[in-house]
């Protein structure tokens, strides 16, 4: 942890119990969170979704507006809009929600590496900033911030992406695409900048939190058609995570992850989403005819095996 690290001890940080309300997005299997301080009514929005239909090119704010409606109904004050990483399977609504609430936006400081990588892939103009300035704050590992009267800390959590972070808020940790529900296992690491070895080490850091820590995942793919779920614990992940049960060492995990990832198709929205999400959830600026355009690079990512 760096010099801006914990203002209170870890047990103190975990002593409070934030209210966590989850909103499951059926289209992308993403989970958005409203995390609130019961004492002050302050809250943070984590990984909000901007609706996008790839067939028509239409965007909408239905999912994000549901968060705003909930916040208003509960008489909460949005202090933070937090991205855990630049997502590859949905558009971030951080920019839209910033405009609606004025809250502080934040992401991990290594987003600049992701911006540099994807700026090259998209061949974006020189004027596209790769300094993270699209967010109000860039978090380093160990940084502490406050949501109302609650302290929250940041854990750098690479592996799925170069820039992923985990937010530990009281007894709750928002672990994005690292560990899914135990019956689904762990996140893929084959995106540009991904690293299975780094993910193993990230998982060990998360599982070093107290056993009772509530873990909130960023997606649920409902294996076997079960109902959507998103909350586990350190104890349940240690006992039941299917990938960790199969791979008890770093080398075994890396081998398992690489074998699984080699069989997975790329997310259908990865090329759509990254140019929006590396811009802080901002859509491309309108061109002369008033329309916005996404840019899709051809043959830039590994291709599926053709039959």
N, C-alpha and C positions, 0 to 999 in steps of 0.2 A: 504494500500500500504506500501511497505517496505522502508528501508532507501535509496535504489537505485532508488527511484521513480522519478516523473516527473521533468525534468530539465526546462520545460516550463509549463505554465498553460494549462489546458484542452482546452480553446478557442484557444490558440496558436497552439496546436497540431492539432486541427480540421480545422485550417485556410487553410492549404495547400490541394491541390487536386491532388493526385497521378493519373497517368494513370493506368487503370486496364483492362487487357485483359484476357479473360476467354477461356478455352479449355475444351469442354465437352467430356467426355469419354463415348461413347455409351454403352460399354460392362458393366460397373459398375455404370453408371449414376452419376459418380463423376465429379466434376468441379475442374480443376487445374487453377492456376492464375499466371500471370506475372504482378507484381506490380512495376511500374517504376516511377522514379523522372524525370519529364520533364526537369528540369534545368540541372541535371548532367548526365543523362543517366544511373544512377545506378538502379539496380532492385533486387527484391526478387522473388523467385519461391516458391509458396505455395501449399503444398499437391500434389506434382507430382506423377504420376501413372507409375508403372512398369507393363507392359502387362504380363498377365498370363492366360493360357487356362487350366482349371482344368481337361478337358477331356484328353488332350494329355500330360499334364505336361510341355508344352512348355512355355518359357519366351521370351520376346522381349522388345526392348527399343523404339518402334515406337512412343508411346505417349510422352515419355521424349525427344526423338530426335526432335519432332515437337516444343517443347518449345525451344530447343537449336537453331533450325533453325530460329524461330521467333526472338529470342534474337540477332542473328547474322544479320538478315535482318534489324532490327531496330537499329543496332549499340549500343546495351545495354551492360552493364557490370554486370554480376551476382555477387552480394555481399553476398547474403543470400539464403539458401535453408531452408524453414521453414515448419515443420510439426505442425499441430494443435493438433494432438493426434495420438496414434497408431491405425491405421484404421483396421476395422474388415471385410471390403468388397473388398479391393484391396491391392496389394503390393505397398509399397512406393518406389519411384525411387530416394530417397534422396542419397543413397550410390552411385548409378551410376552417378548422376549429380555432386556429390562431386568430383568423379574421373575425370569427364570431365571438370569441371570449376575451381576447387580449392576453391570454395566459402565456407563460414562458414555455417555449419549445426546447427540447433537449434530446441528445443522442450521444453515444460514445464517441470519443475523440478520434478513434481510428476510422471513422467514416471518411476521413480525407483520403485514406488509402483506397477505399472502395470507389470514391469519386474519381480518383486518378485512373484506376483500372477501367471503369466503365466509360469514362470520357474518351479513352483510346478506342474501346470497342465500338462506341457510337460515332466516333470521329466528330465529337462536338466542337463547336467553335472555340477559339482561344478565350473568348470572353466568359465561358462557363466557369464559375469559381469552383476550385477544388480545395477550399480552405475551411469547409464546414459552416460558412457564414449564412447558409440557408436556415440554420437553427440559432436560437438565442444563446444556448449554452452547450458546450461539448464537455462531457464528463470523462475524467480519468479514473483509472482503477483506484478504488478506495475513497473517492470523493463522497462527501456527506452533504445532503440538502434537507430541507424541511418541507413537509406538507402539513400546514397548520401547526399543531403542537407535536407532530411526530417527526422523528429523525428517520431518514432513509439513506441507505448507502449503495454504492455502485460497485459491482464486481465485473471486471473485464472478462468476457466469456467467449473467446474465439473458437473456431472450429467449423461451425455451420457457415459463418461468414468471417471476414477479417475484422469486423467492427462490432460484433455482438456484445451486449452487456446484459447483466442481470440486475434488477432492482430489488433490494432487500428492504422491505418496509415493515417494521415491527416483526411479527412472527410470520410474515408472508414474503415469499420470493417469487418474482416474476421471471421465469426461466426461458421464455420464448421458445426457440427451436433448438433445444438441447436435449431434454428429456420430455417425451410425450407421456401419455398415460402408460402405466406399466405394461399393459397388454399390447401396446404398439411399439414400445422401445425407444429408439433414439433418432436424432435428426441426421439427414443426409449431409455429406461433406464434399460433394463433387461440383459445386458451383465454382466459378472463378474466385480464387482466394480461399476456398474451403480447405480444411485439413483435419483428417480423422484423428491424428495423434493429438492435435490441439484440442479437439472435442473431448477426447478421453480425459485429458487433464482438467478441462473445464468441468466435466461431470464430477470428477473427484473433488474439486473445490466446492461445488454445490452440495455434494453429499457429506461434506465436512461440517455443514451447518447442523445445529441441534436437530435431533431426531423428530421432534414435534413440528418443525418448520413446515408451514403449508407451502406447497409448490404449485404454481399456476402456469400451465403450458400455453403456448401461443396458437396451437392447432389441435384439433382432434378429428381423426379420419374414421372414427366409428367402426373399428374392425368387427366383422360379423354382423353388421347392421345394428349394433347396440345403440342406446341413446347417447347423445353427445355428453362428454365429461371433460373436465379440465383441471380439477383439483386433486392432487395427491399429497404425499408427505415424503420427507427424507427417509423415514423408516419404511414406508411402503415401496418406494423406489429401490431401496437396497434389497428388500426381500423378494420383490416380484418383477422387476423390470426384465422383460424377456431377453433383450440383447445383453444386459449385464449378467444375467444368469448363464447365457451361452458363452460369454467371453469374459473371463475373470482377470485377464491381464491386459496390459496395454497392447502388446503385440497381437493377441487374439482378437481384441476389439478392432484394431486397425484392419486386420485381415477380413473380419466379418463385415465391417462397414464398407470397405472397398468392393467386396464381392456383391453386396446388396446394391450399392450405388451404381455399379456397372449395369444393372438390370433395370434401372429406373429411367423413364422418359423425363426430359426436362419439363418443369412446370409450364403449363400452356401460356401463362402470362409473364414469364420471366423477362422477355425482351420488351414487352409493353411496360412492365412495372418499374424496372430499374431506372429508366430515364426520368420517371416521375419521382421515385423515392429517393434518388440521390440528389434531387433538387428540393428536398424537404417537404415532399407531398404537393409540390406545385406543378400544375399542368403546364405544358409548353405555351409560350406566349402566342396569341393569335397572329396569323400572318395577314397579308394585305387584304384578303377577302373575308377577314373576320373569323376564319376557322383555325382550330389548333390541329397540329399534326404530330403523330408519333413517328419515330424513325426505327425501322426494323432492319438490323444488319443481317445479311444472308451468309450462311456458312461460317458463322463466328463461334458457335458452340458445338460440342460433340453431337453428332447426329445419331438418331436411332438406327438400328440395323434394318436395312431395307429387305423386305421379303422378295 
